Amino acid sequence: MSLTDPILYSFRRCPYAIRARLALAVSGTAVEHREVKLRDKPVEMLAASPKGTVPVLVLPDGRVIDESLDIMRWALGRNDPEDWLAGDDAALIAANDGAFKGHLDRYKYPERYAADGVDHRAAGLAMLGALEVRLGEQAYLGGDRFGLADAAILPFVRQFAAVDREWFAAQDLARVQGWLAAFVGSPLFEGVMVAREVWQPTA
């Protein structure tokens, strides 16, 4: 880390933060990582991005990027050694971030949304069925190599699978399950999921 590195406010388990960290890592972008508690957000983060969600990237020139996909594309636009941008699919990512995320939230937290978790699990499963078909036609979501669409969507599929691992393992999603397992077992994922102490400003 140097004094000119961007500052990244992040939360380890947040899928939006995970995908930003993936792109920063694969692009070789050094950052000052500031792990936060979402229930006790630092004033420095809120000053940079009042909406109060992670990730937030503060560039050395003071510019702030506070949308995860924008962080991904910024990092990969600077350096894309594995050609992730070739595997971008804006429509597929939008479906994940919209409908699938909505079903995921209501499946995982039905009491919070006064929702029928089983119905939303079924709707999420149907969307994963479309990914299963796609992965039968090509190795990854964006083509024959792991790319931006995979990195952007996988953290949410991981979260969906973790709600009820036995149920997920029993579904007819062999390709999705294999794609997810390879991702979770990768050195890249393990590297961005290292546990960190919560950042505290120096006095």
N, C-alpha and C positions, 0 to 999 in steps of 0.2 A: 504494500500500500504506500502511496506517496501523497503529498499534500494536494496534488492535482488530480487525484482519482475522483470519479463521481461518487456520490454518497447514495447507497441503496437502503431504503427503509423496507423491511421485509418481515414476514411472519412465516415460520418454517412450514406449517401445514397448509397454508392458503394455496389453493391450486393456481390462482392468478400469479402469486409471488413465485411459485415453483416454476411456472413456465418462463417467467422473466429471468429467473436465475439460470435456467437451462441455456437460454440464448446468450446470456452474458458469459457463462462458462465456456460454451463451445466457441464463442467468438474471441475468447482470450481477453475479455475486457476486465481489467482490474477495477475493483470497487472497494470503497469503505463500507462494509456490511454492518448495518445497524438493525439488530433484531429487536422487535418491539412486542409489547403486550397490547393486544387490541382493546383491552379494557382500560388501559392506562397509556394512551398514545402520547408520545413526547411532544412538547410544544413546538420543537424544531420541525417535526414532520408536519404538524398542522399548519405551521406558518408557511411551509412550502406548498402544501396541498390541503386546503381547508376541508375538502370532502372527507378526509380521514380514512381512506382505504389504502391498503397496500396492493402492489408495490408502488413506491415512489422513488424516482431516480432524480437526484439533483446534480446537474452537470457543473463542472468547474466555473463556467461562465455565468452561472446562476439560473440557467434555463431548467425547467422542471418537466419531466415526463412522468405522468401519473396514470397511464393506462398500460396494462401489461403487454398488449400486442404492440403498442407503439415502442415500448422498451425493447421488445424482441426485434422489431424491424430496424430500430435505430442501431442496436448492437451488431446485427447481421449486415446492415448496410455499411458498417465500418470494416468488418472482417467476417467473411463467411467461408471458412476453410472446408466445411463439409457440404457446401452448396445447399443449405437448408432453404434458402429463399426459392429455389426451384421447386420445392415441395410445399409451396403455399397454396391454400385453397380458401379464399375469403368466405365463400358461401357456406362451406362445410363448417368452418370455425364459427361463423355467425349462428348457425343452427345449434351448435354445441353451447355457445354462450347465451343463447336465448332459450329455446324450448327445452333442450336437454338439461341445462342448469336449473331451470324452473322445476322440472320433474325431480331432479336430484334433490333439491332443497326440500321439496314436499314429501319425498320418500324418506329422507334422512331425519327431518324434523316435522312430522305431521302435526304434532301438538302446537308447534309455533305458528303454523299456517292454517290450523283448523281444516286440515286436508285428509283425504283418504290415502294413506301411504301406499297401500297395495295397488290402487289405481295408478298412482304416479310411478310406482316401480314398473308396472306393465307398460306404461307409455315410454319410460326410459329404455326398457328392454327392447321395444320395437325400434327405437332409434339406434340402439346397438346392433340390432339385426341388419340394419342398412350398412353399418360399418363392417359387419361380418361378410356381407356380399362384396363390398368393395375390396376387402382384404383377400377375398378369393380370386379377384381379378388382377390384383397387383400386390406387391410385397408390403407396401406401406400406403398410408392414406393419400399421399401426394405423388406416388409413383414407385419406382424401384429402389429408392433409397429413403432412409429416415429423413424427415424434413420438418419444416415449420408447422405444418398441419398436425403431424404426429405429436410434436412437443407441446403444441397449444392445447390439444384435446386430451392427451393421455392423463394428465393430473386429475381431470374431472372423472374419467372412467375409473381411475384408481379409487377415487372417493366413493363412487357408486358401488364398486365391487366390495369395498370394505364395510359397507353397512351390514351386509349379511353374507359373509364369505362362503358359507356352505351352500346357500341358495344360488349365489352367482356361479360357483363351480359346477353346479348341476345343470346350468342352462346350456342350450345348444349353440355355444359361441366359441367353438374351439379356436378359431383364428384370432378373435378378439382376446381371448384368454391367453393365448401364446404371445401375442403382440404386447399385451400388458405385462406378462411375466418377464419377457426379455427386457422391457424398459425398466421395470422395478429392480431387476438384477444387474443393471448396467453400472459400470463405474461412474458414468456421467450423473446418473440419478443419485447414486449413493453419495457422490461428492457434493451435490447441491443440497442434500438432506442432512448434512452434518449438524448436530445440535450445537447451538451457540448460546452463550449467556445473553440475557437481555441487556441491550445497550443502555448505558447511563452517561449523561453528559458530564464532562469533567468540571469540577468546581472552579 
